[in-house]
């Protein structure tokens, strides 16, 4: 068991994430800690960098700029598409998220606007352009197994879930 967070360590953290306005966006505090493998880009770069070298029990509060978080908003990722391209039986509403085929694989898009013929979608991450404020506590650190490293994620006690 390693004492500090370094590449290829399986780490459990509790976190609370708030946006630049101080509004809580996400938290693990009322559930299980978030497991991740350090050094595999499982977390935004700015948070992962701040966790490097930390030990179990360490608590950090860090602000991550958009460049080290989910990036700046890219206007080219917003586009108007024909409504009939959507394979969805229900009523499409602003704010809904869908998986879309893209040149680099599947990505999530958010519906921004609608009219009779078109749907305006945005493929930017919902937190793109935001300063991310993390309040994190390191709960556990161990060596990742060879299988976890191969799969790129931490396995639960029962093994890989896929």
C-alpha positions in Angstrom: 0.0 0.0 0.0 1.5 3.3 -1.1 1.3 6.4 1.1 0.9 8.9 -1.6 -1.0 9.5 -4.8 1.1 8.8 -7.9 0.5 7.4 -11.4 -1.3 4.0 -11.5 -2.6 4.2 -8.0 -6.3 3.3 -7.4 -7.6 6.2 -5.3 -11.0 6.8 -3.6 -11.9 10.5 -3.0 -14.9 12.2 -1.6 -15.6 15.5 -3.3 -18.0 18.4 -3.7 -17.9 20.4 -6.9 -19.3 23.9 -7.2 -19.2 26.3 -10.1 -17.8 29.8 -10.3 -21.0 31.2 -8.8 -20.6 28.9 -5.8 -23.5 26.7 -6.7 -23.0 23.0 -5.8 -23.0 21.0 -9.1 -22.1 17.5 -7.8 -21.0 15.6 -4.7 -20.1 12.2 -3.5 -20.5 13.0 0.1 -23.9 11.3 0.5 -22.8 8.2 -1.3 -19.7 6.1 -2.0 -16.4 7.8 -2.6 -15.4 8.3 -6.3 -12.8 5.7 -7.3 -10.3 6.5 -10.1 -6.9 5.5 -11.3 -4.4 8.4 -11.0 -2.6 9.3 -14.2 -5.3 8.0 -16.6 -7.1 11.3 -17.3 -10.1 10.1 -15.3 -10.3 13.5 -13.6 -9.9 17.0 -15.0 -6.2 17.8 -15.4 -6.2 20.6 -12.8 -7.7 18.4 -10.1 -5.5 15.4 -10.8 -2.4 17.6 -10.7 -3.4 19.0 -7.3 -4.0 15.4 -5.9 -0.5 14.2 -7.0 1.5 13.4 -3.8 -1.4 13.7 -1.4 -2.0 11.0 1.3 -5.0 9.3 2.9 -6.9 11.8 5.0 -5.5 14.9 3.1 -8.2 17.5 2.3 -7.7 20.0 -0.4 -9.8 22.9 -1.8 -8.8 23.9 -5.3 -10.2 26.1 -8.1 -9.6 24.8 -11.6 -9.6 27.2 -14.5 -11.6 26.2 -17.6 -8.3 25.4 -19.4 -7.5 22.8 -16.8 -11.1 21.7 -16.5 -13.6 21.0 -19.3 -12.1 23.7 -21.6 -13.5 26.9 -22.9 -16.8 26.9 -24.7 -16.2 26.2 -28.4 -18.8 27.8 -30.6 -18.1 25.3 -33.4 -19.6 22.6 -31.2 -23.0 24.2 -31.4 -25.0 23.4 -34.5 -28.5 23.4 -36.0 -29.5 19.9 -37.3 -32.6 18.6 -39.1 -35.2 17.4 -36.6 -35.7 14.2 -38.6 -32.1 13.2 -37.8 -33.2 12.5 -34.2 -34.3 9.0 -33.5 -36.4 9.7 -30.5 -40.1 8.8 -30.1 -41.0 11.2 -27.2 -41.2 15.0 -27.0 -37.8 16.6 -27.4 -37.3 19.5 -24.9 -34.7 22.1 -24.3 -32.0 20.8 -21.9 -32.4 17.2 -22.8 -29.1 15.3 -23.5 -28.6 12.7 -26.2 -25.8 10.5 -27.5 -24.7 11.4 -31.0 -22.3 9.8 -33.4 -19.3 12.0 -34.1 -16.1 11.6 -36.1 -14.3 10.6 -32.8 -17.0 8.3 -31.5 -20.1 8.9 -29.4 -20.5 12.2 -27.6 -23.2 13.8 -25.5 -25.1 16.8 -26.9 -27.5 19.1 -25.1 -30.6 20.5 -26.8 -30.4 24.3 -26.8 -33.3 25.4 -29.0 -36.1 23.9 -31.2 -38.4 24.8 -34.0 -40.6 22.8 -36.4 -37.7 21.7 -38.7 -34.5 22.0 -36.6 -32.9 21.3 -33.3 -30.0 23.3 -32.0 -27.5 21.1 -30.1 -24.4 21.8 -28.2 -21.6 19.2 -27.8 -19.6 21.3 -25.3 -19.4 19.8 -21.8 -22.1 21.4 -19.6 -19.3 22.8 -17.4 -17.1 24.1 -20.3 -16.1 27.7 -19.6 -16.7 27.3 -15.9 -14.2 27.7 -13.1 -14.5 24.4 -11.1 -14.2 24.6 -7.3 -13.4 21.2 -5.7 -13.5 20.3 -2.0 -11.8 16.9 -1.8 -10.8 14.4 0.8 -8.5 11.4 0.0 -10.2 8.3 1.4 -7.9 5.5 0.2 -4.9 4.8 -2.0 -3.6 1.4 -3.3 -1.7 0.0 -6.2 -4.1 -0.6 -9.2 -4.2 -4.1 -10.4 -2.9 -5.1 -13.8 -6.5 -5.7 -15.0 -7.6 -2.3 -13.7 -4.8 -0.6 -15.5 -5.6 -2.5 -18.7 -9.3 -1.5 -18.5 -8.6 2.0 -17.3 -10.9 2.0 -14.3 -11.1 0.7 -10.7 -13.0 -2.5 -10.3 -15.4 -3.1 -7.4 -15.0 -6.1 -5.0 -16.9 -8.3 -7.4 -14.6 -7.6 -10.3 -15.2 -5.7 -13.6 -18.8 -4.7 -14.1 -18.8 -4.9 -17.9 
